[in-house]
């Protein structure tokens, strides 16, 4: 209980002085990718709370597919952003 009070006081004071930290999104992460990330996170939560082994196996497969989808989508997006920046630098020259 004592630690909880100290922690709460420190968090409140730091938030009051420093303010909340703003989350900055990367340009190459599209809204579609953010949606896939949220879906993957939801599946992970279900997996952690699953009771039966068959349910866990099914959710592991879904998580694996969602993770693969997120990685593939973000790699493609990064490549496209890299191509756009290299062509724009050529046009500016």
Long-range contacts (C-beta under 8 A, 24 or more apart in sequence): 27-81, 28-74, 28-77, 28-78, 28-80, 28-81, 29-74, 29-77, 30-73, 30-77, 32-73, 33-70, 33-73, 33-74, 33-77, 36-66, 36-69, 36-70, 36-73, 37-70, 39-66, 40-66, 40-67, 40-69, 40-70
